[in-house]
Amino acid sequence: MSEKNLLLEKDGALAIVTFNNPKALNALTVDTFKALEALLVDLEQDVEVRVVILTGAGEKAFVAGGDISHLATLDAEGARAFALQAQSVIARIEAFPKPVIAAINGYALGGGCELSMGCDIRIAADTAVFGQPEVKLGILPGFAGTQRLSRLVGKGRAKEIIFTGEMFSAEEAYRIGLVNKVVPKASLMDEARAMAGKMTDKSASAIKLCKEAIDNGLEMDFARGARYEADLFGLSFTTADCKEGISAFLEKRPAKF
């Protein structure tokens, strides 16, 4: 890989991507975003990979945010360009046709929290810490954090988190619906792998359509979203997985997707 701050491990149908710059608390850089985007393109085309886990190296951080030293060099035009680059890559995670799990092992602050929100499922170590502290720098979240956080936890709570810039615990993140699960840090990756394992033996085409129905449908009114779901439901009946899944059920055998 061209970016040494990213590591890739493949284990059968599972791919684990690790942000690997623990001395800088895995801070996000322009080059890291470029490398992550290229890696996502490769993993999307890899037919063996069914689920992706994102996590951070070291004991302290998942991703502690954007590289502040880089931010210090930006003017308005450069800041906007960096935000659009980051938004594009995180949007690619959100639209990725395979499930993406964030295994949040430490600080998930600023851009790190925003990156985790682009994932489908978030599992946090009990030592993880969350926050959007941008207002302390005189700026605002720029990686679509104002948009995703409000959709995940509600407008009022998102405003509190963003306006105060305060950090909060994994348990609080679970309480407000920001993460799916909180586990002891020592078992974080085992839990993430176990979650992935519940998906790797299911129909990849069905999961892809489910993801499209949920993510795209949320941007529609209910009636239009329901019609969109019906369209995708019909589309699923054209797939080989549908034929296999129904045949396996009727024949009382495990499906082979």
C-alpha positions in Angstrom: 0.0 0.0 0.0 1.2 3.5 -0.8 0.2 5.0 2.6 2.2 3.5 5.5 -0.4 4.9 7.9 -2.9 2.3 6.8 -2.6 -1.5 7.3 -4.7 -4.2 5.7 -5.2 -7.6 7.0 -7.4 -10.2 5.2 -8.9 -13.2 7.0 -11.1 -15.1 4.7 -14.2 -13.0 4.0 -13.1 -10.4 6.5 -10.8 -7.4 5.8 -9.4 -5.3 8.7 -8.2 -1.9 7.9 -6.1 -0.3 10.7 -5.2 3.4 10.9 -1.5 3.1 11.8 0.0 6.3 13.1 -0.3 5.9 16.9 2.3 8.5 17.7 -0.1 11.1 16.2 -3.1 9.3 17.6 -3.9 8.1 14.1 -4.8 11.6 12.9 -6.2 11.9 9.4 -4.2 13.5 6.7 -4.8 14.2 3.0 -2.6 11.3 2.0 -4.4 8.9 4.4 -7.8 9.8 2.9 -6.3 9.2 -0.6 -4.9 5.8 0.4 -8.2 4.9 2.2 -10.2 5.7 -0.9 -7.9 3.6 -3.1 -8.1 0.8 -0.7 -11.9 0.9 -0.6 -12.0 0.7 -4.4 -9.9 -2.5 -4.2 -11.9 -4.0 -1.4 -15.2 -3.3 -3.3 -13.9 -5.3 -6.2 -12.5 -8.1 -4.1 -15.1 -10.9 -4.3 -13.7 -12.7 -1.4 -14.2 -9.8 1.1 -17.7 -9.7 2.5 -17.3 -7.4 5.6 -14.7 -4.7 6.5 -13.6 -3.6 10.0 -12.0 -0.2 10.6 -9.9 0.2 13.7 -7.0 2.2 15.1 -3.4 1.1 16.1 -2.1 1.6 19.6 -3.7 1.8 23.0 -5.0 5.4 22.9 -6.9 6.2 19.7 -9.2 5.0 17.0 -8.7 8.3 15.2 -8.2 11.4 17.3 -9.3 13.7 14.4 -7.7 15.6 11.5 -4.1 16.6 11.5 -4.1 20.0 13.3 -0.7 20.9 11.9 -2.2 20.5 8.4 -5.2 22.6 9.4 -3.0 25.4 10.5 -1.7 25.8 7.0 -5.1 26.1 5.3 -6.9 29.2 4.0 -10.7 29.2 3.4 -10.3 27.6 -0.1 -7.9 24.9 1.1 -10.1 24.1 4.1 -13.2 23.7 1.9 -11.2 21.4 -0.4 -10.0 19.3 2.5 -13.5 19.0 3.9 -14.9 18.0 0.5 -12.2 15.3 0.1 -12.9 13.9 3.5 -16.6 14.0 2.9 -16.2 12.1 -0.3 -14.2 9.3 1.2 -16.5 8.9 4.2 -19.5 9.0 1.8 -17.8 6.1 0.0 -17.7 4.2 3.3 -21.3 4.9 3.9 -22.3 3.8 0.4 -19.9 0.8 0.4 -21.8 -2.2 -0.9 -20.5 -4.4 2.0 -21.0 -3.9 5.7 -18.4 -1.7 7.4 -17.9 -2.0 11.2 -16.0 0.5 13.2 -14.1 -1.1 16.1 -13.5 2.0 18.2 -10.6 1.3 20.5 -9.9 4.8 21.9 -10.3 8.4 21.1 -12.8 9.1 18.3 -12.7 12.8 18.2 -13.5 15.4 15.5 -12.8 13.7 12.1 -12.4 10.4 13.9 -16.0 10.5 15.2 -17.2 11.7 11.8 -15.4 8.8 10.1 -17.0 6.3 12.5 -20.4 7.7 11.7 -20.0 6.8 8.1 -19.7 3.1 9.1 -22.8 0.8 9.3 -22.1 -0.4 12.8 -20.0 1.0 15.6 -18.7 -1.2 18.4 -16.8 0.8 21.1 -14.3 -0.3 23.8 -15.4 0.7 27.3 -12.4 3.0 27.3 -13.3 4.8 24.1 -14.0 8.6 24.2 -16.1 10.6 21.7 -16.5 14.2 20.8 -16.7 17.0 18.2 -14.3 19.5 19.7 -14.0 21.7 16.6 -15.5 24.8 18.3 -12.5 24.9 20.6 -10.4 25.6 17.5 -12.9 28.3 16.2 -14.1 26.0 13.4 -17.0 23.5 12.9 -17.1 19.8 12.0 -16.3 19.7 8.3 -16.5 16.0 7.4 -20.3 16.0 7.4 -20.4 15.6 11.2 -23.2 18.2 11.6 -25.3 16.2 9.2 -24.7 12.6 10.4 -24.6 13.3 14.1 -28.0 15.0 14.0 -29.5 12.1 12.0 -28.1 9.5 14.4 -28.8 11.1 17.8 -31.3 13.8 17.1 -30.9 17.5 16.5 -31.0 18.7 20.1 -28.4 16.3 21.3 -26.2 16.9 18.3 -26.3 20.6 19.0 -25.3 20.1 22.6 -22.3 17.9 21.6 -21.1 20.2 18.8 -21.8 23.5 20.6 -20.0 22.5 23.8 -17.2 20.5 22.2 -17.1 18.3 25.3 -15.9 14.7 25.2 -18.1 11.9 26.4 -17.7 8.2 27.3 -18.5 5.1 25.4 -21.4 4.4 27.7 -22.9 7.8 27.0 -22.3 7.2 23.3 -24.3 4.0 23.7 -27.0 5.7 25.7 -27.7 8.3 23.0 -27.6 5.8 20.1 -24.2 6.8 18.6 -22.7 3.3 19.0 -24.4 -0.2 18.8 -22.4 -1.9 21.6 -19.8 -1.2 24.3 -17.5 -4.1 25.2 -14.3 -4.5 27.4 -11.3 -3.2 25.5 -9.6 -6.5 25.6 -12.4 -8.2 23.7 -13.1 -5.4 21.2 -11.7 -7.1 18.1 -13.2 -10.5 19.1 -16.6 -8.8 19.3 -16.1 -7.0 16.0 -15.0 -10.3 14.3 -18.0 -12.1 15.8 -20.4 -9.4 14.5 -18.8 -9.7 11.1 -19.1 -13.4 11.2 -22.9 -13.1 11.6 -22.9 -11.3 8.2 -20.3 -13.2 6.1 -22.5 -16.3 5.7 -25.5 -14.3 4.7 -26.5 -13.2 1.1 -24.1 -10.4 0.0 -26.6 -9.2 -2.6 -29.4 -9.1 0.0 -27.3 -7.1 2.5 -26.3 -4.7 -0.3 -29.9 -4.1 -1.1 -30.8 -3.8 2.6 -28.1 -1.1 3.0 -29.4 0.8 0.0 -33.0 0.6 1.3 -32.1 1.9 4.7 -29.6 4.6 3.8 -31.4 6.0 0.7 -34.9 5.5 2.2 -34.1 7.7 5.2 -33.6 10.6 2.8 -37.2 10.1 1.5 -40.6 10.6 2.9 -42.1 7.4 4.3 -44.4 6.6 1.4 -41.7 7.1 -1.2 -39.2 5.1 0.9 -41.7 2.2 1.2 -42.1 2.2 -2.6 -38.3 2.2 -3.0 -38.1 -0.8 -0.7 -40.7 -2.6 -2.8 -38.6 -1.9 -5.9 -35.5 -3.4 -4.2 -37.6 -6.3 -2.9 -38.6 -7.1 -6.4 -35.0 -6.7 -7.6 -33.8 -9.2 -5.0 -36.0 -11.9 -6.7 -33.8 -11.7 -9.8 -30.7 -12.8 -7.9 -29.0 -16.2 -7.7 -28.9 -15.7 -3.9 -32.7 -15.5 -3.8 -33.1 -18.7 -5.7 -30.5 -20.4 -3.4 -32.0 -19.0 -0.2 -35.5 -20.1 -0.9 -34.5 -23.5 -2.3 -32.4 -24.1 0.8 -35.2 -23.3 3.1 -37.7 -25.5 1.3 -35.1 -28.3 1.1 -34.3 -27.9 4.9 -30.6 -27.3 4.3 -28.2 -24.5 5.0 -28.0 -21.9 2.2 -24.7 -21.6 0.3 -24.3 -18.0 -0.7 
